[in-house]
Amino acid sequence: MAGVSRFNKLKSSFLVLGLLFWPGLSFSNSSPDSLLNQPEVQHSYSNEIQNALLAHYSNWAGTRHKLGGTGANGVDCSSFIQTLFKDKFQYQLPRSSREQMTLGERVDIAELRSGDLLFFRTGPTRRHVGVYMGDNQFMHVSTRAGVEIAKLVSPYWQRHFITARRIGLNGFTPSN
């Protein structure tokens, strides 16, 4: 069993490295010139958030979806996001996506920043939550693929999008 766990961590590490170096895939929508002209604090903070998100992803990539699940044997979307915010930002979110959707401030989809929560209506009474990564990508728990990074611009997610919320992380320093 320990061998399987080591293999899964190694597989996740290669997956993250592949994402980082995949041609045309980036986690910053800024050009090198615009980065030079950005205030250092804002850029640094954005990188810290993205690094924390990627670190969380590398630990969970491929973990299967399990309704009500809270751990490595299976996790649902709200538990995954709750764990992310607790582990990386020392911020306690409620357990359900419906409760999480009431927190923070509403953000227009055109104003998204890394770390913003995205909410979707995936059924008559079901809500789904993911976290924005940048460049129209978000991390979530798919019922088919488990923990993954998906494109927000896909027709499915666009059709089911409800709202985005920004939790006040300005005072928090991500921990890896």
DOTI-132080 format. One record per atom (N, C-alpha, C): atom name; y, z, x; chain; residue number from 1. Coordinates in nm, 3 decimals. Example, Ala and Ser with C-alpha at 12.3 -4.5 7.8 and 13.67 -1.06 7.14 Angstrom:
BEGIN
ATOM at       y       z       x ch   i
ATOM  N  -0.569   0.780   1.319  A   1
ATOM CA  -0.450   0.780   1.230  A   1
ATOM  C  -0.330   0.780   1.320  A   1
ATOM  N  -0.225   0.708   1.285  A   2
ATOM CA  -0.106   0.714   1.367  A   2
ATOM  C   0.003   0.787   1.290  A   2
This chain:
BEGIN
ATOM at       y       z       x ch   i
ATOM  N  -0.119   0.000   0.082  A   1
ATOM CA   0.000   0.000   0.000  A   1
ATOM  C   0.125   0.000   0.087  A   1
ATOM  N   0.122   0.073   0.199  A   2
ATOM CA   0.238   0.076   0.288  A   2
ATOM  C   0.263  -0.062   0.347  A   2
ATOM  N   0.155  -0.137   0.371  A   3
ATOM CA   0.170  -0.273   0.423  A   3
ATOM  C   0.240  -0.363   0.324  A   3
ATOM  N   0.208  -0.348   0.196  A   4
ATOM CA   0.272  -0.427   0.092  A   4
ATOM  C   0.421  -0.393   0.084  A   4
ATOM  N   0.452  -0.263   0.093  A   5
ATOM CA   0.592  -0.219   0.089  A   5
ATOM  C   0.670  -0.277   0.207  A   5
ATOM  N   0.611  -0.272   0.327  A   6
ATOM CA   0.678  -0.329   0.446  A   6
ATOM  C   0.696  -0.479   0.429  A   6
ATOM  N   0.594  -0.547   0.374  A   7
ATOM CA   0.605  -0.691   0.351  A   7
ATOM  C   0.719  -0.722   0.254  A   7
ATOM  N   0.726  -0.645   0.145  A   8
ATOM CA   0.832  -0.668   0.046  A   8
ATOM  C   0.970  -0.646   0.106  A   8
ATOM  N   0.987  -0.543   0.189  A   9
ATOM CA   1.117  -0.519   0.253  A   9
ATOM  C   1.150  -0.633   0.350  A   9
ATOM  N   1.049  -0.681   0.425  A  10
ATOM CA   1.070  -0.792   0.517  A  10
ATOM  C   1.105  -0.919   0.441  A  10
ATOM  N   1.033  -0.943   0.330  A  11
ATOM CA   1.060  -1.059   0.245  A  11
ATOM  C   1.204  -1.052   0.191  A  11
ATOM  N   1.246  -0.934   0.148  A  12
ATOM CA   1.382  -0.916   0.097  A  12
ATOM  C   1.485  -0.942   0.205  A  12
ATOM  N   1.458  -0.895   0.327  A  13
ATOM CA   1.552  -0.916   0.438  A  13
ATOM  C   1.569  -1.065   0.466  A  13
ATOM  N   1.458  -1.138   0.467  A  14
ATOM CA   1.467  -1.283   0.490  A  14
ATOM  C   1.539  -1.352   0.376  A  14
ATOM  N   1.518  -1.303   0.253  A  15
ATOM CA   1.585  -1.360   0.137  A  15
ATOM  C   1.736  -1.343   0.149  A  15
ATOM  N   1.780  -1.223   0.188  A  16
ATOM CA   1.924  -1.198   0.203  A  16
ATOM  C   1.981  -1.283   0.315  A  16
ATOM  N   1.909  -1.291   0.427  A  17
ATOM CA   1.956  -1.375   0.537  A  17
ATOM  C   1.966  -1.521   0.492  A  17
ATOM  N   1.868  -1.566   0.415  A  18
ATOM CA   1.872  -1.703   0.365  A  18
ATOM  C   1.992  -1.726   0.275  A  18
ATOM  N   2.022  -1.627   0.190  A  19
ATOM CA   2.139  -1.639   0.102  A  19
ATOM  C   2.268  -1.644   0.182  A  19
ATOM  N   2.274  -1.563   0.288  A  20
ATOM CA   2.396  -1.558   0.367  A  20
ATOM  C   2.422  -1.688   0.441  A  20
ATOM  N   2.316  -1.757   0.480  A  21
ATOM CA   2.333  -1.878   0.561  A  21
ATOM  C   2.301  -2.006   0.486  A  21
ATOM  N   2.277  -1.998   0.355  A  22
ATOM CA   2.247  -2.115   0.274  A  22
ATOM  C   2.369  -2.207   0.270  A  22
ATOM  N   2.350  -2.335   0.303  A  23
ATOM CA   2.466  -2.427   0.301  A  23
ATOM  C   2.530  -2.434   0.163  A  23
ATOM  N   2.661  -2.420   0.161  A  24
ATOM CA   2.736  -2.430   0.036  A  24
ATOM  C   2.738  -2.302  -0.046  A  24
ATOM  N   2.663  -2.199  -0.006  A  25
ATOM CA   2.660  -2.073  -0.079  A  25
ATOM  C   2.739  -1.971   0.000  A  25
ATOM  N   2.838  -1.914  -0.063  A  26
ATOM CA   2.915  -1.812   0.007  A  26
ATOM  C   2.948  -1.701  -0.091  A  26
ATOM  N   2.985  -1.586  -0.037  A  27
ATOM CA   3.020  -1.472  -0.120  A  27
ATOM  C   3.168  -1.442  -0.111  A  27
ATOM  N   3.245  -1.537  -0.068  A  28
ATOM CA   3.390  -1.522  -0.067  A  28
ATOM  C   3.449  -1.656  -0.108  A  28
ATOM  N   3.542  -1.654  -0.201  A  29
ATOM CA   3.600  -1.780  -0.245  A  29
ATOM  C   3.730  -1.808  -0.171  A  29
ATOM  N   3.745  -1.752  -0.051  A  30
ATOM CA   3.864  -1.772   0.029  A  30
ATOM  C   3.834  -1.861   0.147  A  30
ATOM  N   3.930  -1.947   0.181  A  31
ATOM CA   3.917  -2.030   0.299  A  31
ATOM  C   3.955  -1.947   0.421  A  31
ATOM  N   3.915  -1.988   0.543  A  32
ATOM CA   3.954  -1.913   0.663  A  32
ATOM  C   4.105  -1.897   0.675  A  32
ATOM  N   4.182  -2.002   0.639  A  33
ATOM CA   4.329  -1.991   0.648  A  33
ATOM  C   4.383  -1.886   0.553  A  33
ATOM  N   4.330  -1.883   0.429  A  34
ATOM CA   4.382  -1.786   0.333  A  34
ATOM  C   4.341  -1.644   0.371  A  34
ATOM  N   4.226  -1.629   0.438  A  35
ATOM CA   4.185  -1.496   0.481  A  35
ATOM  C   4.281  -1.440   0.586  A  35
ATOM  N   4.333  -1.526   0.671  A  36
ATOM CA   4.427  -1.481   0.773  A  36
ATOM  C   4.557  -1.433   0.712  A  36
ATOM  N   4.592  -1.483   0.594  A  37
ATOM CA   4.718  -1.447   0.531  A  37
ATOM  C   4.703  -1.335   0.428  A  37
ATOM  N   4.583  -1.283   0.409  A  38
ATOM CA   4.561  -1.176   0.313  A  38
ATOM  C   4.593  -1.041   0.378  A  38
ATOM  N   4.639  -0.945   0.297  A  39
ATOM CA   4.657  -0.810   0.352  A  39
ATOM  C   4.522  -0.758   0.400  A  39
ATOM  N   4.519  -0.696   0.515  A  40
ATOM CA   4.395  -0.651   0.578  A  40
ATOM  C   4.319  -0.551   0.490  A  40
ATOM  N   4.388  -0.460   0.427  A  41
ATOM CA   4.323  -0.358   0.346  A  41
ATOM  C   4.247  -0.422   0.230  A  41
ATOM  N   4.309  -0.514   0.158  A  42
ATOM CA   4.245  -0.578   0.044  A  42
ATOM  C   4.122  -0.655   0.089  A  42
ATOM  N   4.134  -0.732   0.196  A  43
ATOM CA   4.022  -0.811   0.246  A  43
ATOM  C   3.908  -0.719   0.291  A  43
ATOM  N   3.941  -0.614   0.362  A  44
ATOM CA   3.842  -0.520   0.411  A  44
ATOM  C   3.770  -0.454   0.295  A  44
ATOM  N   3.845  -0.413   0.193  A  45
ATOM CA   3.785  -0.348   0.077  A  45
ATOM  C   3.689  -0.443   0.006  A  45
ATOM  N   3.729  -0.569  -0.010  A  46
ATOM CA   3.644  -0.668  -0.074  A  46
ATOM  C   3.515  -0.687   0.005  A  46
ATOM  N   3.526  -0.695   0.137  A  47
ATOM CA   3.407  -0.709   0.221  A  47
ATOM  C   3.317  -0.587   0.210  A  47
ATOM  N   3.375  -0.468   0.202  A  48
ATOM CA   3.295  -0.346   0.187  A  48
ATOM  C   3.215  -0.349   0.058  A  48
ATOM  N   3.279  -0.391  -0.050  A  49
ATOM CA   3.211  -0.401  -0.179  A  49
ATOM  C   3.098  -0.504  -0.171  A  49
ATOM  N   3.128  -0.622  -0.117  A  50
ATOM CA   3.026  -0.727  -0.107  A  50
ATOM  C   2.910  -0.683  -0.017  A  50
ATOM  N   2.940  -0.616   0.093  A  51
ATOM CA   2.834  -0.567   0.182  A  51
ATOM  C   2.747  -0.465   0.111  A  51
ATOM  N   2.809  -0.376   0.033  A  52
ATOM CA   2.732  -0.276  -0.041  A  52
ATOM  C   2.643  -0.344  -0.146  A  52
ATOM  N   2.696  -0.446  -0.214  A  53
ATOM CA   2.617  -0.519  -0.313  A  53
ATOM  C   2.499  -0.589  -0.247  A  53
ATOM  N   2.523  -0.654  -0.134  A  54
ATOM CA   2.414  -0.722  -0.063  A  54
ATOM  C   2.309  -0.625  -0.012  A  54
ATOM  N   2.354  -0.509   0.036  A  55
ATOM CA   2.259  -0.408   0.083  A  55
ATOM  C   2.171  -0.361  -0.032  A  55
ATOM  N   2.232  -0.338  -0.148  A  56
ATOM CA   2.155  -0.297  -0.266  A  56
ATOM  C   2.056  -0.407  -0.305  A  56
ATOM  N   2.103  -0.530  -0.304  A  57
ATOM CA   2.017  -0.643  -0.337  A  57
ATOM  C   1.897  -0.652  -0.242  A  57
ATOM  N   1.923  -0.635  -0.113  A  58
ATOM CA   1.813  -0.648  -0.016  A  58
ATOM  C   1.705  -0.543  -0.040  A  58
ATOM  N   1.742  -0.427  -0.093  A  59
ATOM CA   1.643  -0.323  -0.123  A  59
ATOM  C   1.567  -0.348  -0.253  A  59
ATOM  N   1.625  -0.426  -0.343  A  60
ATOM CA   1.568  -0.442  -0.477  A  60
ATOM  C   1.522  -0.584  -0.509  A  60
ATOM  N   1.554  -0.682  -0.426  A  61
ATOM CA   1.524  -0.823  -0.456  A  61
ATOM  C   1.379  -0.842  -0.499  A  61
ATOM  N   1.362  -0.907  -0.613  A  62
ATOM CA   1.227  -0.937  -0.661  A  62
ATOM  C   1.161  -0.825  -0.740  A  62
ATOM  N   1.221  -0.706  -0.742  A  63
ATOM CA   1.163  -0.597  -0.821  A  63
ATOM  C   1.155  -0.643  -0.966  A  63
ATOM  N   1.040  -0.625  -1.027  A  64
ATOM CA   1.017  -0.680  -1.160  A  64
ATOM  C   1.096  -0.605  -1.267  A  64
ATOM  N   1.119  -0.675  -1.377  A  65
ATOM CA   1.185  -0.615  -1.493  A  65
ATOM  C   1.084  -0.532  -1.570  A  65
ATOM  N   1.128  -0.414  -1.611  A  66
ATOM CA   1.046  -0.329  -1.698  A  66
ATOM  C   1.143  -0.256  -1.790  A  66
ATOM  N   1.135  -0.283  -1.918  A  67
ATOM CA   1.222  -0.219  -2.015  A  67
ATOM  C   1.207  -0.068  -2.004  A  67
ATOM  N   1.317   0.003  -1.982  A  68
ATOM CA   1.314   0.148  -1.965  A  68
ATOM  C   1.281   0.192  -1.824  A  68
ATOM  N   1.249   0.095  -1.735  A  69
ATOM CA   1.213   0.129  -1.598  A  69
ATOM  C   1.332   0.175  -1.516  A  69
ATOM  N   1.304   0.262  -1.419  A  70
ATOM CA   1.412   0.317  -1.337  A  70
ATOM  C   1.382   0.315  -1.188  A  70
ATOM  N   1.276   0.248  -1.147  A  71
ATOM CA   1.239   0.254  -1.005  A  71
ATOM  C   1.180   0.125  -0.952  A  71
ATOM  N   1.124   0.134  -0.833  A  72
ATOM CA   1.073   0.018  -0.760  A  72
ATOM  C   0.954  -0.048  -0.830  A  72
ATOM  N   0.885   0.023  -0.918  A  73
ATOM CA   0.772  -0.036  -0.991  A  73
ATOM  C   0.817  -0.117  -1.112  A  73
ATOM  N   0.945  -0.113  -1.142  A  74
ATOM CA   1.001  -0.186  -1.253  A  74
ATOM  C   1.132  -0.121  -1.296  A  74
ATOM  N   1.230  -0.205  -1.323  A  75
ATOM CA   1.363  -0.152  -1.354  A  75
ATOM  C   1.427  -0.239  -1.462  A  75
ATOM  N   1.507  -0.178  -1.547  A  76
ATOM CA   1.582  -0.260  -1.642  A  76
ATOM  C   1.726  -0.274  -1.592  A  76
ATOM  N   1.802  -0.359  -1.658  A  77
ATOM CA   1.935  -0.395  -1.608  A  77
ATOM  C   2.029  -0.277  -1.597  A  77
ATOM  N   2.033  -0.191  -1.698  A  78
ATOM CA   2.129  -0.081  -1.695  A  78
ATOM  C   2.093   0.024  -1.591  A  78
ATOM  N   1.965   0.049  -1.572  A  79
ATOM CA   1.922   0.143  -1.468  A  79
ATOM  C   1.953   0.088  -1.329  A  79
ATOM  N   1.932  -0.042  -1.312  A  80
ATOM CA   1.961  -0.107  -1.184  A  80
ATOM  C   2.110  -0.092  -1.149  A  80
ATOM  N   2.198  -0.117  -1.246  A  81
ATOM CA   2.342  -0.105  -1.224  A  81
ATOM  C   2.381   0.042  -1.206  A  81
ATOM  N   2.321   0.130  -1.284  A  82
ATOM CA   2.348   0.273  -1.269  A  82
ATOM  C   2.312   0.321  -1.129  A  82
ATOM  N   2.197   0.277  -1.078  A  83
ATOM CA   2.152   0.315  -0.943  A  83
ATOM  C   2.245   0.257  -0.837  A  83
ATOM  N   2.286   0.131  -0.854  A  84
ATOM CA   2.380   0.069  -0.761  A  84
ATOM  C   2.507   0.153  -0.748  A  84
ATOM  N   2.569   0.187  -0.860  A  85
ATOM CA   2.695   0.260  -0.857  A  85
ATOM  C   2.678   0.402  -0.803  A  85
ATOM  N   2.564   0.465  -0.832  A  86
ATOM CA   2.538   0.599  -0.781  A  86
ATOM  C   2.513   0.595  -0.630  A  86
ATOM  N   2.426   0.505  -0.585  A  87
ATOM CA   2.387   0.500  -0.444  A  87
ATOM  C   2.496   0.444  -0.353  A  87
ATOM  N   2.566   0.342  -0.397  A  88
ATOM CA   2.661   0.274  -0.310  A  88
ATOM  C   2.806   0.319  -0.327  A  88
ATOM  N   2.841   0.369  -0.447  A  89
ATOM CA   2.981   0.404  -0.473  A  89
ATOM  C   3.000   0.548  -0.518  A  89
ATOM  N   2.890   0.626  -0.521  A  90
ATOM CA   2.895   0.766  -0.562  A  90
ATOM  C   2.965   0.781  -0.698  A  90
ATOM  N   2.932   0.691  -0.789  A  91
ATOM CA   2.994   0.688  -0.921  A  91
ATOM  C   2.882   0.693  -1.025  A  91
ATOM  N   2.887   0.791  -1.115  A  92
ATOM CA   2.782   0.807  -1.215  A  92
ATOM  C   2.815   0.729  -1.342  A  92
ATOM  N   2.737   0.625  -1.367  A  93
ATOM CA   2.750   0.547  -1.490  A  93
ATOM  C   2.653   0.601  -1.595  A  93
ATOM  N   2.682   0.578  -1.723  A  94
ATOM CA   2.584   0.613  -1.827  A  94
ATOM  C   2.457   0.528  -1.811  A  94
ATOM  N   2.351   0.567  -1.878  A  95
ATOM CA   2.223   0.500  -1.863  A  95
ATOM  C   2.214   0.366  -1.936  A  95
ATOM  N   2.279   0.351  -2.049  A  96
ATOM CA   2.260   0.228  -2.128  A  96
ATOM  C   2.374   0.129  -2.104  A  96
ATOM  N   2.340   0.000  -2.115  A  97
ATOM CA   2.442  -0.104  -2.098  A  97
ATOM  C   2.548  -0.095  -2.207  A  97
ATOM  N   2.509  -0.053  -2.325  A  98
ATOM CA   2.605  -0.039  -2.436  A  98
ATOM  C   2.710   0.068  -2.401  A  98
ATOM  N   2.666   0.178  -2.341  A  99
ATOM CA   2.761   0.283  -2.299  A  99
ATOM  C   2.843   0.236  -2.178  A  99
ATOM  N   2.778   0.167  -2.085  A 100
ATOM CA   2.849   0.118  -1.966  A 100
ATOM  C   2.962   0.023  -2.005  A 100
ATOM  N   2.941  -0.051  -2.113  A 101
ATOM CA   3.038  -0.151  -2.157  A 101
ATOM  C   3.167  -0.087  -2.207  A 101
ATOM  N   3.168   0.043  -2.232  A 102
ATOM CA   3.289   0.109  -2.282  A 102
ATOM  C   3.376   0.162  -2.168  A 102
ATOM  N   3.328   0.156  -2.045  A 103
ATOM CA   3.400   0.215  -1.932  A 103
ATOM  C   3.496   0.116  -1.866  A 103
ATOM  N   3.588   0.170  -1.789  A 104
ATOM CA   3.679   0.086  -1.710  A 104
ATOM  C   3.775   0.008  -1.797  A 104
ATOM  N   3.831  -0.094  -1.735  A 105
ATOM CA   3.926  -0.179  -1.808  A 105
ATOM  C   3.870  -0.319  -1.821  A 105
ATOM  N   3.906  -0.384  -1.930  A 106
ATOM CA   3.863  -0.521  -1.955  A 106
ATOM  C   3.927  -0.613  -1.852  A 106
ATOM  N   3.849  -0.710  -1.803  A 107
ATOM CA   3.896  -0.805  -1.703  A 107
ATOM  C   3.870  -0.946  -1.755  A 107
ATOM  N   3.969  -1.031  -1.745  A 108
ATOM CA   3.951  -1.171  -1.782  A 108
ATOM  C   3.854  -1.235  -1.684  A 108
ATOM  N   3.772  -1.325  -1.732  A 109
ATOM CA   3.670  -1.388  -1.649  A 109
ATOM  C   3.732  -1.463  -1.530  A 109
ATOM  N   3.854  -1.508  -1.544  A 110
ATOM CA   3.923  -1.580  -1.436  A 110
ATOM  C   3.973  -1.484  -1.328  A 110
ATOM  N   3.973  -1.354  -1.357  A 111
ATOM CA   4.026  -1.253  -1.264  A 111
ATOM  C   3.917  -1.166  -1.203  A 111
ATOM  N   3.792  -1.209  -1.209  A 112
ATOM CA   3.681  -1.127  -1.160  A 112
ATOM  C   3.690  -1.100  -1.011  A 112
ATOM  N   3.647  -0.978  -0.974  A 113
ATOM CA   3.635  -0.938  -0.834  A 113
ATOM  C   3.496  -0.881  -0.812  A 113
ATOM  N   3.451  -0.886  -0.689  A 114
ATOM CA   3.320  -0.828  -0.656  A 114
ATOM  C   3.315  -0.684  -0.704  A 114
ATOM  N   3.205  -0.650  -0.770  A 115
ATOM CA   3.187  -0.515  -0.822  A 115
ATOM  C   3.218  -0.501  -0.970  A 115
ATOM  N   3.281  -0.601  -1.030  A 116
ATOM CA   3.308  -0.596  -1.174  A 116
ATOM  C   3.176  -0.608  -1.251  A 116
ATOM  N   3.167  -0.535  -1.361  A 117
ATOM CA   3.047  -0.542  -1.445  A 117
ATOM  C   3.062  -0.653  -1.547  A 117
ATOM  N   2.953  -0.726  -1.567  A 118
ATOM CA   2.949  -0.837  -1.663  A 118
ATOM  C   2.851  -0.801  -1.774  A 118
ATOM  N   2.891  -0.825  -1.897  A 119
ATOM CA   2.806  -0.791  -2.011  A 119
ATOM  C   2.777  -0.915  -2.095  A 119
ATOM  N   2.652  -0.920  -2.143  A 120
ATOM CA   2.604  -1.035  -2.218  A 120
ATOM  C   2.531  -0.987  -2.343  A 120
ATOM  N   2.533  -1.068  -2.448  A 121
ATOM CA   2.456  -1.043  -2.569  A 121
ATOM  C   2.332  -1.131  -2.560  A 121
ATOM  N   2.216  -1.070  -2.537  A 122
ATOM CA   2.094  -1.147  -2.518  A 122
ATOM  C   2.001  -1.141  -2.639  A 122
ATOM  N   2.045  -1.075  -2.741  A 123
ATOM CA   1.969  -1.067  -2.865  A 123
ATOM  C   2.059  -1.006  -2.971  A 123
ATOM  N   2.012  -1.001  -3.095  A 124
ATOM CA   2.096  -0.949  -3.203  A 124
ATOM  C   2.152  -0.809  -3.173  A 124
ATOM  N   2.072  -0.724  -3.112  A 125
ATOM CA   2.118  -0.588  -3.080  A 125
ATOM  C   2.110  -0.557  -2.931  A 125
ATOM  N   2.061  -0.651  -2.852  A 126
ATOM CA   2.041  -0.626  -2.708  A 126
ATOM  C   2.165  -0.663  -2.628  A 126
ATOM  N   2.197  -0.579  -2.529  A 127
ATOM CA   2.304  -0.606  -2.435  A 127
ATOM  C   2.244  -0.609  -2.295  A 127
ATOM  N   2.302  -0.693  -2.209  A 128
ATOM CA   2.255  -0.708  -2.072  A 128
ATOM  C   2.373  -0.689  -1.979  A 128
ATOM  N   2.350  -0.628  -1.863  A 129
ATOM CA   2.458  -0.602  -1.767  A 129
ATOM  C   2.417  -0.652  -1.629  A 129
ATOM  N   2.516  -0.705  -1.558  A 130
ATOM CA   2.501  -0.745  -1.419  A 130
ATOM  C   2.629  -0.712  -1.345  A 130
ATOM  N   2.630  -0.736  -1.215  A 131
ATOM CA   2.749  -0.706  -1.136  A 131
ATOM  C   2.793  -0.833  -1.064  A 131
ATOM  N   2.922  -0.861  -1.070  A 132
ATOM CA   2.979  -0.982  -1.011  A 132
ATOM  C   2.976  -0.971  -0.859  A 132
ATOM  N   2.932  -1.080  -0.792  A 133
ATOM CA   2.920  -1.083  -0.647  A 133
ATOM  C   3.030  -1.166  -0.581  A 133
ATOM  N   3.098  -1.250  -0.658  A 134
ATOM CA   3.194  -1.344  -0.602  A 134
ATOM  C   3.141  -1.485  -0.619  A 134
ATOM  N   3.228  -1.584  -0.610  A 135
ATOM CA   3.190  -1.726  -0.621  A 135
ATOM  C   3.103  -1.758  -0.742  A 135
ATOM  N   3.139  -1.701  -0.856  A 136
ATOM CA   3.067  -1.727  -0.982  A 136
ATOM  C   2.920  -1.690  -0.976  A 136
ATOM  N   2.887  -1.587  -0.900  A 137
ATOM CA   2.749  -1.539  -0.891  A 137
ATOM  C   2.746  -1.391  -0.928  A 137
ATOM  N   2.635  -1.351  -0.987  A 138
ATOM CA   2.619  -1.209  -1.020  A 138
ATOM  C   2.475  -1.166  -0.997  A 138
ATOM  N   2.459  -1.038  -0.974  A 139
ATOM CA   2.329  -0.978  -0.949  A 139
ATOM  C   2.287  -0.904  -1.077  A 139
ATOM  N   2.162  -0.923  -1.113  A 140
ATOM CA   2.112  -0.859  -1.235  A 140
ATOM  C   1.961  -0.853  -1.230  A 140
ATOM  N   1.901  -0.801  -1.335  A 141
ATOM CA   1.755  -0.796  -1.347  A 141
ATOM  C   1.713  -0.894  -1.455  A 141
ATOM  N   1.651  -1.002  -1.412  A 142
ATOM CA   1.601  -1.105  -1.503  A 142
ATOM  C   1.465  -1.063  -1.557  A 142
ATOM  N   1.441  -1.091  -1.685  A 143
ATOM CA   1.310  -1.058  -1.743  A 143
ATOM  C   1.200  -1.142  -1.679  A 143
ATOM  N   1.232  -1.260  -1.628  A 144
ATOM CA   1.132  -1.347  -1.566  A 144
ATOM  C   1.119  -1.325  -1.416  A 144
ATOM  N   1.232  -1.317  -1.344  A 145
ATOM CA   1.230  -1.313  -1.197  A 145
ATOM  C   1.255  -1.175  -1.138  A 145
ATOM  N   1.289  -1.078  -1.221  A 146
ATOM CA   1.323  -0.947  -1.168  A 146
ATOM  C   1.465  -0.948  -1.111  A 146
ATOM  N   1.489  -0.865  -1.012  A 147
ATOM CA   1.622  -0.856  -0.953  A 147
ATOM  C   1.653  -0.987  -0.882  A 147
ATOM  N   1.765  -1.046  -0.920  A 148
ATOM CA   1.802  -1.176  -0.863  A 148
ATOM  C   1.953  -1.193  -0.865  A 148
ATOM  N   1.999  -1.298  -0.797  A 149
ATOM CA   2.138  -1.340  -0.803  A 149
ATOM  C   2.141  -1.470  -0.881  A 149
ATOM  N   2.224  -1.474  -0.985  A 150
ATOM CA   2.231  -1.590  -1.074  A 150
ATOM  C   2.373  -1.646  -1.075  A 150
ATOM  N   2.385  -1.766  -1.127  A 151
ATOM CA   2.515  -1.832  -1.138  A 151
ATOM  C   2.575  -1.803  -1.275  A 151
ATOM  N   2.695  -1.747  -1.273  A 152
ATOM CA   2.766  -1.715  -1.396  A 152
ATOM  C   2.803  -1.840  -1.475  A 152
ATOM  N   2.816  -1.952  -1.406  A 153
ATOM CA   2.859  -2.076  -1.471  A 153
ATOM  C   2.744  -2.149  -1.542  A 153
ATOM  N   2.624  -2.094  -1.538  A 154
ATOM CA   2.514  -2.160  -1.609  A 154
ATOM  C   2.541  -2.156  -1.759  A 154
ATOM  N   2.501  -2.260  -1.831  A 155
ATOM CA   2.526  -2.264  -1.976  A 155
ATOM  C   2.470  -2.142  -2.049  A 155
ATOM  N   2.354  -2.092  -2.007  A 156
ATOM CA   2.295  -1.976  -2.075  A 156
ATOM  C   2.388  -1.855  -2.066  A 156
ATOM  N   2.432  -1.821  -1.945  A 157
ATOM CA   2.516  -1.703  -1.927  A 157
ATOM  C   2.654  -1.722  -1.989  A 157
ATOM  N   2.708  -1.842  -1.983  A 158
ATOM CA   2.836  -1.869  -2.046  A 158
ATOM  C   2.828  -1.848  -2.198  A 158
ATOM  N   2.719  -1.893  -2.256  A 159
ATOM CA   2.700  -1.882  -2.400  A 159
ATOM  C   2.684  -1.736  -2.445  A 159
ATOM  N   2.625  -1.652  -2.361  A 160
ATOM CA   2.595  -1.514  -2.399  A 160
ATOM  C   2.695  -1.411  -2.345  A 160
ATOM  N   2.794  -1.455  -2.270  A 161
ATOM CA   2.892  -1.364  -2.211  A 161
ATOM  C   2.972  -1.292  -2.320  A 161
ATOM  N   2.990  -1.160  -2.304  A 162
ATOM CA   3.071  -1.080  -2.397  A 162
ATOM  C   3.202  -1.040  -2.330  A 162
ATOM  N   3.191  -0.967  -2.219  A 163
ATOM CA   3.310  -0.912  -2.154  A 163
ATOM  C   3.280  -0.876  -2.010  A 163
ATOM  N   3.386  -0.857  -1.934  A 164
ATOM CA   3.376  -0.804  -1.797  A 164
ATOM  C   3.459  -0.677  -1.793  A 164
ATOM  N   3.412  -0.578  -1.717  A 165
ATOM CA   3.481  -0.450  -1.707  A 165
ATOM  C   3.496  -0.414  -1.560  A 165
ATOM  N   3.610  -0.359  -1.526  A 166
ATOM CA   3.635  -0.313  -1.389  A 166
ATOM  C   3.637  -0.162  -1.387  A 166
ATOM  N   3.545  -0.107  -1.310  A 167
ATOM CA   3.538   0.038  -1.290  A 167
ATOM  C   3.627   0.070  -1.171  A 167
ATOM  N   3.706   0.174  -1.179  A 168
ATOM CA   3.799   0.208  -1.071  A 168
ATOM  C   3.728   0.253  -0.944  A 168
ATOM  N   3.699   0.159  -0.856  A 169
ATOM CA   3.633   0.191  -0.729  A 169
ATOM  C   3.731   0.206  -0.613  A 169
ATOM  N   3.860   0.195  -0.641  A 170
ATOM CA   3.958   0.196  -0.532  A 170
ATOM  C   3.950   0.319  -0.444  A 170
ATOM  N   3.915   0.433  -0.500  A 171
ATOM CA   3.908   0.555  -0.420  A 171
ATOM  C   3.774   0.577  -0.354  A 171
ATOM  N   3.680   0.486  -0.375  A 172
ATOM CA   3.544   0.505  -0.324  A 172
ATOM  C   3.518   0.419  -0.203  A 172
ATOM  N   3.447   0.475  -0.109  A 173
ATOM CA   3.403   0.399   0.008  A 173
ATOM  C   3.254   0.377  -0.009  A 173
ATOM  N   3.210   0.254  -0.014  A 174
ATOM CA   3.066   0.229  -0.030  A 174
ATOM  C   2.985   0.291   0.083  A 174
ATOM  N   2.868   0.343   0.049  A 175
ATOM CA   2.777   0.395   0.151  A 175
ATOM  C   2.655   0.305   0.156  A 175
ATOM  N   2.612   0.272   0.275  A 176
ATOM CA   2.496   0.186   0.292  A 176
ATOM  C   2.375   0.271   0.310  A 176
